Amino acid sequence: MKLRKVTAASATVCVLALTATACGGDNNNGGGSSSGGGKSIKIGIKYDQPGLGLKKPDGSFSGFDVDVATYVAKQLGYKPNQIEWVETKSADRENALQRGDVKFIAATYSITPERQQKVDFAGPYLLAHQDLLVKKDSDITKGTDLNGKNLCSVTGSTSAQNVHKTIAPKANLKELSSYSECVSALQSGQVDALTTDDSILAGYAAQDQYKGQFKLAGLKLSNENYGIGVKKGDTKLVDQINKALEKMESDGSWEAAVKKNFGPADYKNEPAPKIGQIVK
Ligand code: GLU
């Protein structure tokens, strides 16, 4: 009898808390804690992608993914100071979710059938396209120009996978662990081009230290539907995040985040995607 009362009481606390992580039995799902007096949520982002996910020298974070994640976290019941940002590089994302290192990932994370075998996605919340970044005076203008050329991309990304499959079968692909390393390789002439999403490339091209040095080829080499990754099977969280994303689009916050983060790089983004609709 006594035990029952305790169970009922804690169930009420869980309902009031309005979050998954604040309730018992969820500890191995990672990404959050309610111990030590304050709950928190761990969210995976990129740390080196200006305009999307960037850790600034003062230790603060900025970018469209950061703003989307912050909005979603708020809808889940977490204030900005309750968010713990975790770097999730392209090749680490599925593992980070499977291990429960983070509750969700907003890191230029394209929804693909292969990834959906391992993780679930909410969204999409942005449609980007694979493109090329080259030096200003480069004569590379199309995908097949890359055959025989040195090209950089990142391990575990759709960008790297597409190179030999659909873009340039004979390109010499150098795979590094982050796009910022690829930008350095492009600047120093080690590679002739860098390929990934136009959203990411525009952010680098607009950086003060690279201004006037690079150009985007302006090719839409693929459709990249950015989703928010969660642990496989957590359909409740997917539904909660989808509701938050719908609200973000309908109340104008999505558009505001686009202007704030893509405006400085002059990135012409696609209109807000319909939640649940993937552009093939
Ligand atoms: N959006 C693509 C992907 O998920 C490329 C960008 C990235 O590596 O994060 O693989």
py3Dmol code that shows the C-alpha trace and the ligand (Angstrom):
import py3Dmol

protein = """\
ATOM      1  CA  MET A   1       0.000   0.000   0.000  1.00  0.00           C
ATOM      2  CA  LYS A   2       2.741   2.372   0.984  1.00  0.00           C
ATOM      3  CA  LEU A   3       4.726   1.474  -2.121  1.00  0.00           C
ATOM      4  CA  ARG A   4       1.775   2.258  -4.327  1.00  0.00           C
ATOM      5  CA  LYS A   5       1.471   5.739  -2.896  1.00  0.00           C
ATOM      6  CA  VAL A   6       5.113   6.470  -3.653  1.00  0.00           C
ATOM      7  CA  THR A   7       4.705   5.255  -7.227  1.00  0.00           C
ATOM      8  CA  ALA A   8       1.652   7.426  -7.750  1.00  0.00           C
ATOM      9  CA  ALA A   9       3.424  10.451  -6.301  1.00  0.00           C
ATOM     10  CA  SER A  10       6.457  10.104  -8.518  1.00  0.00           C
ATOM     11  CA  ALA A  11       4.228   9.580 -11.554  1.00  0.00           C
ATOM     12  CA  THR A  12       2.626  12.954 -10.823  1.00  0.00           C
ATOM     13  CA  VAL A  13       6.044  14.591 -10.594  1.00  0.00           C
ATOM     14  CA  CYS A  14       6.918  13.108 -13.963  1.00  0.00           C
ATOM     15  CA  VAL A  15       3.776  14.484 -15.574  1.00  0.00           C
ATOM     16  CA  LEU A  16       4.419  17.910 -14.099  1.00  0.00           C
ATOM     17  CA  ALA A  17       7.999  17.896 -15.295  1.00  0.00           C
ATOM     18  CA  LEU A  18       6.762  17.428 -18.862  1.00  0.00           C
ATOM     19  CA  THR A  19       9.995  15.856 -19.968  1.00  0.00           C
ATOM     20  CA  ALA A  20      11.134  12.372 -20.717  1.00  0.00           C
ATOM     21  CA  THR A  21      14.507  12.686 -19.016  1.00  0.00           C
ATOM     22  CA  ALA A  22      13.183  13.998 -15.741  1.00  0.00           C
ATOM     23  CA  CYS A  23      11.364  10.708 -15.185  1.00  0.00           C
ATOM     24  CA  GLY A  24      12.705   7.433 -13.878  1.00  0.00           C
ATOM     25  CA  GLY A  25      13.701   4.507 -16.033  1.00  0.00           C
ATOM     26  CA  ASP A  26      15.164   6.702 -18.730  1.00  0.00           C
ATOM     27  CA  ASN A  27      18.709   6.981 -17.483  1.00  0.00           C
ATOM     28  CA  ASN A  28      20.170   4.611 -20.046  1.00  0.00           C
ATOM     29  CA  ASN A  29      18.621   6.655 -22.821  1.00  0.00           C
ATOM     30  CA  GLY A  30      21.284   9.234 -22.140  1.00  0.00           C
ATOM     31  CA  GLY A  31      21.386  12.860 -22.900  1.00  0.00           C
ATOM     32  CA  GLY A  32      19.976  14.192 -19.703  1.00  0.00           C
ATOM     33  CA  SER A  33      19.909  14.109 -15.985  1.00  0.00           C
ATOM     34  CA  SER A  34      17.746  15.268 -13.167  1.00  0.00           C
ATOM     35  CA  SER A  35      20.270  14.769 -10.400  1.00  0.00           C
ATOM     36  CA  GLY A  36      22.113  17.415  -8.449  1.00  0.00           C
ATOM     37  CA  GLY A  37      19.200  19.790  -8.219  1.00  0.00           C
ATOM     38  CA  GLY A  38      18.890  20.785 -11.874  1.00  0.00           C
ATOM     39  CA  LYS A  39      17.876  18.782 -14.891  1.00  0.00           C
ATOM     40  CA  SER A  40      19.853  19.055 -18.087  1.00  0.00           C
ATOM     41  CA  ILE A  41      19.778  17.811 -21.646  1.00  0.00           C
ATOM     42  CA  LYS A  42      22.699  16.796 -23.838  1.00  0.00           C
ATOM     43  CA  ILE A  43      22.409  17.810 -27.462  1.00  0.00           C
ATOM     44  CA  GLY A  44      24.799  16.905 -30.275  1.00  0.00           C
ATOM     45  CA  ILE A  45      25.891  19.631 -32.698  1.00  0.00           C
ATOM     46  CA  LYS A  46      28.843  20.480 -34.908  1.00  0.00           C
ATOM     47  CA  TYR A  47      31.458  22.787 -33.404  1.00  0.00           C
ATOM     48  CA  ASP A  48      33.209  24.059 -36.544  1.00  0.00           C
ATOM     49  CA  GLN A  49      30.488  24.988 -39.033  1.00  0.00           C
ATOM     50  CA  PRO A  50      29.851  28.750 -39.086  1.00  0.00           C
ATOM     51  CA  GLY A  51      26.162  29.582 -39.578  1.00  0.00           C
ATOM     52  CA  LEU A  52      25.072  26.096 -38.472  1.00  0.00           C
ATOM     53  CA  GLY A  53      26.923  24.863 -35.418  1.00  0.00           C
ATOM     54  CA  LEU A  54      29.889  26.801 -34.122  1.00  0.00           C
ATOM     55  CA  LYS A  55      31.720  26.925 -30.819  1.00  0.00           C
ATOM     56  CA  LYS A  56      32.995  30.468 -30.525  1.00  0.00           C
ATOM     57  CA  PRO A  57      36.285  31.439 -28.845  1.00  0.00           C
ATOM     58  CA  ASP A  58      34.364  32.708 -25.791  1.00  0.00           C
ATOM     59  CA  GLY A  59      32.841  29.244 -25.359  1.00  0.00           C
ATOM     60  CA  SER A  60      29.345  30.181 -26.547  1.00  0.00           C
ATOM     61  CA  PHE A  61      27.553  28.513 -29.440  1.00  0.00           C
ATOM     62  CA  SER A  62      25.867  29.890 -32.544  1.00  0.00           C
ATOM     63  CA  GLY A  63      24.216  28.748 -35.736  1.00  0.00           C
ATOM     64  CA  PHE A  64      20.957  27.584 -37.244  1.00  0.00           C
ATOM     65  CA  ASP A  65      21.253  24.075 -35.774  1.00  0.00           C
ATOM     66  CA  VAL A  66      21.974  25.603 -32.375  1.00  0.00           C
ATOM     67  CA  ASP A  67      18.872  27.811 -32.628  1.00  0.00           C
ATOM     68  CA  VAL A  68      16.675  24.933 -33.808  1.00  0.00           C
ATOM     69  CA  ALA A  69      17.966  22.705 -31.012  1.00  0.00           C
ATOM     70  CA  THR A  70      17.490  25.453 -28.419  1.00  0.00           C
ATOM     71  CA  TYR A  71      13.900  25.998 -29.572  1.00  0.00           C
ATOM     72  CA  VAL A  72      13.157  22.268 -29.482  1.00  0.00           C
ATOM     73  CA  ALA A  73      14.750  21.904 -26.049  1.00  0.00           C
ATOM     74  CA  LYS A  74      12.563  24.744 -24.771  1.00  0.00           C
ATOM     75  CA  GLN A  75       9.446  22.941 -25.982  1.00  0.00           C
ATOM     76  CA  LEU A  76      10.683  19.836 -24.156  1.00  0.00           C
ATOM     77  CA  GLY A  77      10.980  21.851 -20.956  1.00  0.00           C
ATOM     78  CA  TYR A  78      14.654  22.874 -20.902  1.00  0.00           C
ATOM     79  CA  LYS A  79      15.965  26.415 -20.626  1.00  0.00           C
ATOM     80  CA  PRO A  80      19.092  27.389 -22.614  1.00  0.00           C
ATOM     81  CA  ASN A  81      21.233  27.144 -19.459  1.00  0.00           C
ATOM     82  CA  GLN A  82      20.092  23.538 -19.007  1.00  0.00           C
ATOM     83  CA  ILE A  83      21.534  22.500 -22.362  1.00  0.00           C
ATOM     84  CA  GLU A  84      24.874  20.737 -22.486  1.00  0.00           C
ATOM     85  CA  TRP A  85      26.286  20.899 -26.020  1.00  0.00           C
ATOM     86  CA  VAL A  86      28.274  17.902 -27.206  1.00  0.00           C
ATOM     87  CA  GLU A  87      30.345  17.799 -30.387  1.00  0.00           C
ATOM     88  CA  THR A  88      29.094  15.115 -32.757  1.00  0.00           C
ATOM     89  CA  LYS A  89      31.254  14.864 -35.872  1.00  0.00           C
ATOM     90  CA  SER A  90      29.764  13.378 -39.032  1.00  0.00           C
ATOM     91  CA  ALA A  91      31.111   9.863 -38.486  1.00  0.00           C
ATOM     92  CA  ASP A  92      30.168   9.770 -34.781  1.00  0.00           C
ATOM     93  CA  ARG A  93      26.472  10.624 -34.941  1.00  0.00           C
ATOM     94  CA  GLU A  94      24.809   7.205 -35.080  1.00  0.00           C
ATOM     95  CA  ASN A  95      27.140   5.865 -32.375  1.00  0.00           C
ATOM     96  CA  ALA A  96      26.506   8.844 -30.097  1.00  0.00           C
ATOM     97  CA  LEU A  97      22.753   8.207 -30.279  1.00  0.00           C
ATOM     98  CA  GLN A  98      23.066   4.435 -29.926  1.00  0.00           C
ATOM     99  CA  ARG A  99      25.297   4.812 -26.874  1.00  0.00           C
ATOM    100  CA  GLY A 100      22.974   7.412 -25.371  1.00  0.00           C
ATOM    101  CA  ASP A 101      25.665  10.106 -25.174  1.00  0.00           C
ATOM    102  CA  VAL A 102      23.127  12.702 -26.287  1.00  0.00           C
ATOM    103  CA  LYS A 103      19.345  12.977 -26.246  1.00  0.00           C
ATOM    104  CA  PHE A 104      19.161  14.282 -29.795  1.00  0.00           C
ATOM    105  CA  ILE A 105      21.402  15.534 -32.579  1.00  0.00           C
ATOM    106  CA  ALA A 106      20.949  18.666 -34.710  1.00  0.00           C
ATOM    107  CA  ALA A 107      24.128  18.672 -36.766  1.00  0.00           C
ATOM    108  CA  THR A 108      23.509  19.085 -40.516  1.00  0.00           C
ATOM    109  CA  TYR A 109      22.308  15.495 -40.211  1.00  0.00           C
ATOM    110  CA  SER A 110      20.699  14.274 -43.422  1.00  0.00           C
ATOM    111  CA  ILE A 111      17.882  11.745 -43.189  1.00  0.00           C
ATOM    112  CA  THR A 112      18.886   8.674 -45.226  1.00  0.00           C
ATOM    113  CA  PRO A 113      17.508   5.108 -45.416  1.00  0.00           C
ATOM    114  CA  GLU A 114      20.887   3.719 -44.248  1.00  0.00           C
ATOM    115  CA  ARG A 115      20.931   5.909 -41.154  1.00  0.00           C
ATOM    116  CA  GLN A 116      17.272   5.126 -40.467  1.00  0.00           C
ATOM    117  CA  GLN A 117      18.325   1.510 -39.871  1.00  0.00           C
ATOM    118  CA  LYS A 118      20.274   2.706 -36.837  1.00  0.00           C
ATOM    119  CA  VAL A 119      18.545   5.858 -35.569  1.00  0.00           C
ATOM    120  CA  ASP A 120      15.224   7.667 -35.917  1.00  0.00           C
ATOM    121  CA  PHE A 121      14.702  11.182 -37.220  1.00  0.00           C
ATOM    122  CA  ALA A 122      12.306  14.032 -36.559  1.00  0.00           C
ATOM    123  CA  GLY A 123      11.924  16.683 -39.260  1.00  0.00           C
ATOM    124  CA  PRO A 124      13.093  17.516 -41.828  1.00  0.00           C
ATOM    125  CA  TYR A 125      13.727  21.117 -40.767  1.00  0.00           C
ATOM    126  CA  LEU A 126      15.968  22.266 -43.648  1.00  0.00           C
ATOM    127  CA  LEU A 127      16.597  21.236 -47.232  1.00  0.00           C
ATOM    128  CA  ALA A 128      20.164  21.767 -48.438  1.00  0.00           C
ATOM    129  CA  HIS A 129      22.043  20.538 -51.514  1.00  0.00           C
ATOM    130  CA  GLN A 130      25.496  19.137 -52.030  1.00  0.00           C
ATOM    131  CA  ASP A 131      27.791  21.610 -53.775  1.00  0.00           C
ATOM    132  CA  LEU A 132      31.480  22.347 -54.366  1.00  0.00           C
ATOM    133  CA  LEU A 133      33.720  24.984 -52.839  1.00  0.00           C
ATOM    134  CA  VAL A 134      36.682  25.937 -55.027  1.00  0.00           C
ATOM    135  CA  LYS A 135      39.269  28.710 -55.257  1.00  0.00           C
ATOM    136  CA  LYS A 136      38.012  31.916 -56.844  1.00  0.00           C
ATOM    137  CA  ASP A 137      40.062  31.359 -60.033  1.00  0.00           C
ATOM    138  CA  SER A 138      39.225  27.634 -60.363  1.00  0.00           C
ATOM    139  CA  ASP A 139      37.908  26.295 -63.666  1.00  0.00           C
ATOM    140  CA  ILE A 140      35.945  23.512 -61.957  1.00  0.00           C
ATOM    141  CA  THR A 141      32.317  24.226 -62.796  1.00  0.00           C
ATOM    142  CA  LYS A 142      30.614  20.840 -62.745  1.00  0.00           C
ATOM    143  CA  GLY A 143      30.796  17.524 -60.916  1.00  0.00           C
ATOM    144  CA  THR A 144      32.604  15.603 -63.647  1.00  0.00           C
ATOM    145  CA  ASP A 145      35.385  18.228 -63.689  1.00  0.00           C
ATOM    146  CA  LEU A 146      36.488  16.560 -60.457  1.00  0.00           C
ATOM    147  CA  ASN A 147      37.612  13.356 -62.206  1.00  0.00           C
ATOM    148  CA  GLY A 148      41.378  13.153 -61.710  1.00  0.00           C
ATOM    149  CA  LYS A 149      41.302  16.082 -59.284  1.00  0.00           C
ATOM    150  CA  ASN A 150      41.948  16.101 -55.532  1.00  0.00           C
ATOM    151  CA  LEU A 151      38.777  16.544 -53.574  1.00  0.00           C
ATOM    152  CA  CYS A 152      38.165  16.769 -49.843  1.00  0.00           C
ATOM    153  CA  SER A 153      35.158  15.669 -47.830  1.00  0.00           C
ATOM    154  CA  VAL A 154      34.373  14.225 -44.429  1.00  0.00           C
ATOM    155  CA  THR A 155      34.240  10.605 -43.292  1.00  0.00           C
ATOM    156  CA  GLY A 156      30.739   9.396 -42.508  1.00  0.00           C
ATOM    157  CA  SER A 157      29.015  12.104 -44.546  1.00  0.00           C
ATOM    158  CA  THR A 158      26.606  11.679 -47.425  1.00  0.00           C
ATOM    159  CA  SER A 159      28.840  14.166 -49.281  1.00  0.00           C
ATOM    160  CA  ALA A 160      31.787  11.735 -49.276  1.00  0.00           C
ATOM    161  CA  GLN A 161      29.552   8.774 -50.171  1.00  0.00           C
ATOM    162  CA  ASN A 162      28.086  10.557 -53.196  1.00  0.00           C
ATOM    163  CA  VAL A 163      31.443  11.457 -54.750  1.00  0.00           C
ATOM    164  CA  HIS A 164      32.262   8.160 -56.444  1.00  0.00           C
ATOM    165  CA  LYS A 165      28.649   6.991 -56.652  1.00  0.00           C
ATOM    166  CA  THR A 166      27.011   9.907 -58.447  1.00  0.00           C
ATOM    167  CA  ILE A 167      29.388  12.834 -58.971  1.00  0.00           C
ATOM    168  CA  ALA A 168      32.866  11.909 -60.196  1.00  0.00           C
ATOM    169  CA  PRO A 169      33.905   8.219 -60.179  1.00  0.00           C
ATOM    170  CA  LYS A 170      37.556   9.077 -60.783  1.00  0.00           C
ATOM    171  CA  ALA A 171      38.033  11.891 -58.285  1.00  0.00           C
ATOM    172  CA  ASN A 172      40.841  11.438 -55.744  1.00  0.00           C
ATOM    173  CA  LEU A 173      38.825  11.707 -52.587  1.00  0.00           C
ATOM    174  CA  LYS A 174      40.598  12.695 -49.396  1.00  0.00           C
ATOM    175  CA  GLU A 175      38.408  12.064 -46.352  1.00  0.00           C
ATOM    176  CA  LEU A 176      39.118  14.072 -43.206  1.00  0.00           C
ATOM    177  CA  SER A 177      37.206  14.167 -39.930  1.00  0.00           C
ATOM    178  CA  SER A 178      35.828  17.711 -40.221  1.00  0.00           C
ATOM    179  CA  TYR A 179      35.022  20.278 -42.875  1.00  0.00           C
ATOM    180  CA  SER A 180      37.210  22.930 -41.281  1.00  0.00           C
ATOM    181  CA  GLU A 181      40.223  20.677 -41.978  1.00  0.00           C
ATOM    182  CA  CYS A 182      39.059  20.399 -45.594  1.00  0.00           C
ATOM    183  CA  VAL A 183      38.834  24.207 -45.900  1.00  0.00           C
ATOM    184  CA  SER A 184      42.451  24.475 -44.730  1.00  0.00           C
ATOM    185  CA  ALA A 185      43.462  21.828 -47.283  1.00  0.00           C
ATOM    186  CA  LEU A 186      41.697  23.822 -50.001  1.00  0.00           C
ATOM    187  CA  GLN A 187      43.347  27.061 -48.962  1.00  0.00           C
ATOM    188  CA  SER A 188      46.825  25.518 -48.966  1.00  0.00           C
ATOM    189  CA  GLY A 189      46.277  23.913 -52.370  1.00  0.00           C
ATOM    190  CA  GLN A 190      46.421  20.299 -51.124  1.00  0.00           C
ATOM    191  CA  VAL A 191      43.008  19.758 -52.721  1.00  0.00           C
ATOM    192  CA  ASP A 192      41.245  21.376 -55.680  1.00  0.00           C
ATOM    193  CA  ALA A 193      37.769  21.360 -54.174  1.00  0.00           C
ATOM    194  CA  LEU A 194      35.759  20.644 -51.068  1.00  0.00           C
ATOM    195  CA  THR A 195      32.354  19.047 -51.321  1.00  0.00           C
ATOM    196  CA  THR A 196      29.480  19.090 -48.883  1.00  0.00           C
ATOM    197  CA  ASP A 197      26.154  20.880 -48.371  1.00  0.00           C
ATOM    198  CA  ASP A 198      25.837  24.394 -49.821  1.00  0.00           C
ATOM    199  CA  SER A 199      24.594  25.602 -46.409  1.00  0.00           C
ATOM    200  CA  ILE A 200      27.919  24.627 -44.829  1.00  0.00           C
ATOM    201  CA  LEU A 201      30.114  25.852 -47.700  1.00  0.00           C
ATOM    202  CA  ALA A 202      28.437  29.283 -47.754  1.00  0.00           C
ATOM    203  CA  GLY A 203      29.285  29.683 -44.068  1.00  0.00           C
ATOM    204  CA  TYR A 204      32.983  29.019 -44.649  1.00  0.00           C
ATOM    205  CA  ALA A 205      33.204  31.206 -47.776  1.00  0.00           C
ATOM    206  CA  ALA A 206      31.857  34.158 -45.771  1.00  0.00           C
ATOM    207  CA  GLN A 207      34.391  33.842 -42.948  1.00  0.00           C
ATOM    208  CA  ASP A 208      36.644  36.873 -42.564  1.00  0.00           C
ATOM    209  CA  GLN A 209      39.842  34.867 -43.002  1.00  0.00           C
ATOM    210  CA  TYR A 210      38.588  33.359 -46.307  1.00  0.00           C
ATOM    211  CA  LYS A 211      36.712  36.343 -47.746  1.00  0.00           C
ATOM    212  CA  GLY A 212      37.240  36.699 -51.489  1.00  0.00           C
ATOM    213  CA  GLN A 213      39.268  33.470 -51.765  1.00  0.00           C
ATOM    214  CA  PHE A 214      36.626  30.871 -52.588  1.00  0.00           C
ATOM    215  CA  LYS A 215      33.431  30.461 -54.574  1.00  0.00           C
ATOM    216  CA  LEU A 216      30.572  27.965 -54.537  1.00  0.00           C
ATOM    217  CA  ALA A 217      29.988  26.178 -57.842  1.00  0.00           C
ATOM    218  CA  GLY A 218      26.214  26.527 -57.328  1.00  0.00           C
ATOM    219  CA  LEU A 219      25.412  22.911 -58.251  1.00  0.00           C
ATOM    220  CA  LYS A 220      22.547  21.056 -56.653  1.00  0.00           C
ATOM    221  CA  LEU A 221      24.251  17.681 -56.577  1.00  0.00           C
ATOM    222  CA  SER A 222      21.840  16.106 -54.063  1.00  0.00           C
ATOM    223  CA  ASN A 223      18.938  16.787 -51.729  1.00  0.00           C
ATOM    224  CA  GLU A 224      19.983  16.842 -48.079  1.00  0.00           C
ATOM    225  CA  ASN A 225      16.982  16.743 -45.757  1.00  0.00           C
ATOM    226  CA  TYR A 226      18.223  17.768 -42.321  1.00  0.00           C
ATOM    227  CA  GLY A 227      16.583  15.817 -39.529  1.00  0.00           C
ATOM    228  CA  ILE A 228      16.959  15.695 -35.779  1.00  0.00           C
ATOM    229  CA  GLY A 229      18.394  12.326 -34.883  1.00  0.00           C
ATOM    230  CA  VAL A 230      17.178  10.414 -31.824  1.00  0.00           C
ATOM    231  CA  LYS A 231      17.763   6.943 -30.430  1.00  0.00           C
ATOM    232  CA  LYS A 232      16.076   4.249 -32.537  1.00  0.00           C
ATOM    233  CA  GLY A 233      12.631   3.416 -31.205  1.00  0.00           C
ATOM    234  CA  ASP A 234      12.069   6.657 -29.296  1.00  0.00           C
ATOM    235  CA  THR A 235       8.923   7.502 -31.241  1.00  0.00           C
ATOM    236  CA  LYS A 236       7.581   9.594 -28.393  1.00  0.00           C
ATOM    237  CA  LEU A 237      10.548  11.935 -28.633  1.00  0.00           C
ATOM    238  CA  VAL A 238      10.247  12.046 -32.440  1.00  0.00           C
ATOM    239  CA  ASP A 239       6.611  13.167 -32.054  1.00  0.00           C
ATOM    240  CA  GLN A 240       7.513  15.784 -29.443  1.00  0.00           C
ATOM    241  CA  ILE A 241      10.300  17.179 -31.618  1.00  0.00           C
ATOM    242  CA  ASN A 242       8.096  17.220 -34.719  1.00  0.00           C
ATOM    243  CA  LYS A 243       5.497  19.239 -32.811  1.00  0.00           C
ATOM    244  CA  ALA A 244       8.204  21.657 -31.692  1.00  0.00           C
ATOM    245  CA  LEU A 245       9.500  22.034 -35.271  1.00  0.00           C
ATOM    246  CA  GLU A 246       5.984  22.681 -36.579  1.00  0.00           C
ATOM    247  CA  LYS A 247       5.554  25.364 -33.950  1.00  0.00           C
ATOM    248  CA  MET A 248       8.928  26.881 -34.785  1.00  0.00           C
ATOM    249  CA  GLU A 249       7.864  27.204 -38.411  1.00  0.00           C
ATOM    250  CA  SER A 250       4.346  28.513 -37.703  1.00  0.00           C
ATOM    251  CA  ASP A 251       5.298  31.147 -35.121  1.00  0.00           C
ATOM    252  CA  GLY A 252       7.998  32.731 -37.303  1.00  0.00           C
ATOM    253  CA  SER A 253      10.973  31.539 -35.253  1.00  0.00           C
ATOM    254  CA  TRP A 254      12.238  29.327 -38.074  1.00  0.00           C
ATOM    255  CA  GLU A 255      12.313  32.245 -40.516  1.00  0.00           C
ATOM    256  CA  ALA A 256      13.991  34.464 -37.908  1.00  0.00           C
ATOM    257  CA  ALA A 257      16.687  31.837 -37.308  1.00  0.00           C
ATOM    258  CA  VAL A 258      17.246  31.518 -41.059  1.00  0.00           C
ATOM    259  CA  LYS A 259      17.709  35.297 -41.446  1.00  0.00           C
ATOM    260  CA  LYS A 260      19.997  35.554 -38.440  1.00  0.00           C
ATOM    261  CA  ASN A 261      22.264  32.648 -39.331  1.00  0.00           C
ATOM    262  CA  PHE A 262      22.228  32.455 -43.142  1.00  0.00           C
ATOM    263  CA  GLY A 263      21.891  36.174 -43.844  1.00  0.00           C
ATOM    264  CA  PRO A 264      25.551  37.026 -43.125  1.00  0.00           C
ATOM    265  CA  ALA A 265      26.740  34.301 -45.553  1.00  0.00           C
ATOM    266  CA  ASP A 266      24.109  35.303 -48.130  1.00  0.00           C
ATOM    267  CA  TYR A 267      22.967  31.664 -48.271  1.00  0.00           C
ATOM    268  CA  LYS A 268      19.750  31.348 -50.247  1.00  0.00           C
ATOM    269  CA  ASN A 269      17.982  28.577 -48.398  1.00  0.00           C
ATOM    270  CA  GLU A 270      14.963  26.581 -49.573  1.00  0.00           C
ATOM    271  CA  PRO A 271      11.590  27.330 -47.960  1.00  0.00           C
ATOM    272  CA  ALA A 272      10.729  25.576 -44.692  1.00  0.00           C
ATOM    273  CA  PRO A 273      10.178  21.869 -45.362  1.00  0.00           C
ATOM    274  CA  LYS A 274       6.925  20.136 -44.442  1.00  0.00           C
ATOM    275  CA  ILE A 275       7.534  18.035 -41.357  1.00  0.00           C
ATOM    276  CA  GLY A 276       7.475  14.368 -42.321  1.00  0.00           C
ATOM    277  CA  GLN A 277       8.036  15.036 -46.036  1.00  0.00           C
ATOM    278  CA  ILE A 278      11.423  14.079 -47.388  1.00  0.00           C
ATOM    279  CA  VAL A 279      12.486  15.496 -50.753  1.00  0.00           C
ATOM    280  CA  LYS A 280      14.089  12.670 -52.703  1.00  0.00           C
TER     281      LYS A 280
END
"""
ligand_1 = """\
10
LIG
N 24.337 16.657 -44.514
C 25.345 15.735 -44.897
C 25.424 14.543 -43.961
O 24.659 14.407 -43.091
C 26.703 16.394 -44.988
C 27.063 17.277 -43.841
C 27.638 16.546 -42.648
O 28.565 15.742 -42.797
O 27.156 16.807 -41.554
O 26.264 13.697 -44.100
"""
view = py3Dmol.view(width=600, height=400)
view.addModel(protein, "pdb")
view.setStyle({"model": 0}, {"cartoon": {"style": "trace"}})
view.addModel(ligand_1, "xyz")
view.setStyle({"model": 1}, {"stick": {}})
view.zoomTo()
view.show()
